[in-house]
Structures are given as C-alpha cells and as structure tokens.
C-alpha cells in the first residue's frame, strides 16, 4: 500500500478509535448520571451549627459559621452540585476545608471538585492510597496530612481529628466537635448493620474492636454521632455495634475451633438475634467470612 494511502487509513483508524472512546466515556457518564438521578442530598441539624447531609455514600458532616463552611467527606462526584445546593440551604458556602475520614470513593468522590477551592485534610495513608488510584486528579488529593492527630479550630469550636489505626482501613480518622459534642465516625460505624472491614486496605476486626472500645471509653454519654452510614446515632449505638462484633466473632471462632468449615458456618448461620444486622451492604454470609478471615 502506498505510504500516503497508508497514512490516510491510519488517521481514519485513529479517528474512529477516538470517536469510540468518546462514545464510551459519554456512555459511562450517562450511566453514572442515571445511577444518581433520583438521589436527593438532604441536611439535618445535629447540634448548634453542625449538620449531617445524607444522599448516596457516606454521611457528610458540616460546620457552618463565621469562618466559612467545613465538610467531613463528600460522597460521589455526580452529587457535588446537590451537596453545594444543600449547603446553601443551611447558609453554607463553598467548603473552605474538607476532612476525609478515609479513602473510599463514596467518601472522597467529590474531592477533585471541592479541592478546586478547599484545603483537603486527611491521614497520611488516605493521600497515599488516593495517589495510587489511576486517573485520580491531583487536585483531589489531601494537601495537609498527619500521622496521628490534628486539631482544627473553626467556627468557634475545636475539632479533634484522631487517627484510629487498622480499623475499617489503615487510614481511618474520627472527627470530634468538642464544643457541640458531635462525633463523625467515618465507616467505623454502620448503625445497626454489619460493618464493612476492608481487610485488603489495612482494616481488621480486632482493630475495629480496639477502636470502638476506645471511643466508648472516651466519649460522654450524651454525644451525638454521625455514622459513616445510617441515621444519626449515639454512644449506645457504638456499644451495640461493639457488642455485636465481639459476640459474632466469638461465635465464628468457636465454630472454627470445633472443626466447622467456613462454608458450614455460613450454612448454619449466626444466632438469630443478629438477623436484622445483615440487611445492609454487608449480609450475614459476607460478615461470617470477614470474621473467619480475621484470625484468633
């Protein structure tokens, strides 16, 4: 084939490939839009100037006041406009600070959008894990990171941001508004549901037990809790989740000690008192397998 004709064919193939990629990208965007089409982001006042936003993904904590707007986590990118509208509805403006409780996309998906105007703060491991994700925009990465804790003074309150290692992931933090007495747990708490423990990202069942025990011992009785998932909670919900994890872990380890296989334990099921806890993201089978893989 003459070189000129070959080049024409090559440009044609390149053009067709570019068109196909554009069509695929558009289809993915449309699919994402469809996924979130019916989602409403709603605000609920927790205490004082602290709010909780619900929508799709992790619950968002919010502080609004004279210093501006601070948010804890930011769900998925297609919801950024609706998050912004919900903030405006409680007299909030574009976030000045974004605190990430961990790296999962349902808590950091809007980072690249809000990162255009906000300072993003998170544990060292959150930045490291987000930076490893292919095509995650640099503007969505935390620019201020910490190893153990950081204190934020904002809107007349003191926020203690505390890293709790080897729990849901290896980069978990909780955020405690000391003045308002409100805690955002991130995904260390799925209210009344079996939790997701990301063992492939440094999470562990023993670590969650240690972390929840620390929170129960640290927090006052009347603390209001924004869980990672589920409705507004309190310290009793932390205690209930901690009790469930301890009891179901003991049940699974005891069965393993009797020589039961994991599949047999799944077939047997857990004590019926835990049946309602499997109606969320993590069902009973997945929770049993998580416990079995956690070791003694």
Beta strands, then each sheet from edge to edge (+ up, - down):
strand 1: 42-47
strand 2: 50-54
strand 3: 60-65
strand 4: 68-72
strand 5: 97-99
strand 6: 119-123
strand 7: 144-146
strand 8: 149-154
strand 9: 157-163
strand 10: 173-177
strand 11: 182-184
strand 12: 224-226
strand 13: 233-234
sheet 1: 1+ 2- 3+ 4- 5- 6- 7-
sheet 2: 8+ 9- 10+ 11- 12- 13+
end
